[in-house]
Amino acid sequence: MNRRKTLSAMIAGLAAGVLGAAAPNVAQAAEITLTYAFFAPAKTFPGRQMAHWAEQLAKRTNGKAVAQTFPGGTLLGAKEMYDGVTKGVADIGLGSPSYDPGRFPLTSGVALPVGFTNATVASRTLWALTKEFQPKEYENFKVIAMFTTEPGFIQTKTPVRNAADLSGMKLRAAGTGVPVLKALGAAPIGMPMPDVPQAVQTGVINGTMTSREVLQDFKLAESLKFVTDYPTVVVAFAAVMDRKRWDKLPADVKKVIDELAEEMPAWTGNYHDNENVGAALQWATKEHKLQVLALAPDERLRWDGKLKSMEDEWVAEMNGKGLPAAAYLKRLRELRDQFAKR
Ligand code: DTR
């Protein structure tokens, strides 16, 4: 613990030194300073969530606990996020379990093509499921915030109006997006979101399948001029603390963090669905002549048909690991419908 604290504090000190005034919320007088790492830029929606959480932590603990945030991969990148938290490089790490479905198998169920219509419903469902099922994949962590993207859309340089347009197209996706694109006939490539702009520019990929705010937040609309109007799968995010670090926090601070954990799914989903994505679509349409392409109804049905077997395959795979996959999916559908009504 001492080693961990010292390491974390050292890195925080170093990074704060390097970043200087750019490290926003360093409060000198706080009793507890939690370093909080995120792999993508601050202005993306998970980055906004991180900033909101940090602000609320300081406010609700009256400055007793503060978070020092490190967005943009300055402390930990996408692939090392969860190990980095275990090693004490950061006290809190915001990563995407969807980037590593092998490590977070049950969570990957939320990212199946189960028909979520927006991020708010998917985020609330993910959080409720995680509390109910207490997946073993988080056993060494304390989950402090969970949310998802909206369902991903195919965003491309050249128009995709049907399976023939998509056939063999090199597209980037994350997690379950990879098998989804494969089933639809594309040639998917997995890579973390921050690598996408360069891969688009250099022609490594013809586009990406993900939530649509990236058109603006990663300036992708400069090259990706088409969105195919076919919602697919969400991507899950989880901010975690190492459990031993959590256990040492005072009860009043824990209480605030638990309270915030309850609020984060709806807060983030609401921001993403109702401000972030809409603004990005408007901007991309106005500034970059983005076109949204409808699928013909019979084409849509054919695409749905190609994705149908994914759930059963997932259940079989999870059963092989001894995980309660069928029960998880059943409850997912109930919660999805319940949250969608409100
Ligand atoms: N859709 C996921 C994650 C993603 C979407 N927007 C952002 C912003 C910042 C980081 C990750 C993401 C993906 O495709 O990677």
Residues whose N, C-alpha, C, O or C-beta is under 5 A from the ligand:
A	BS01	DTR	A40 T44 T149 A174 P192 M193 M209 T210 S211 V235
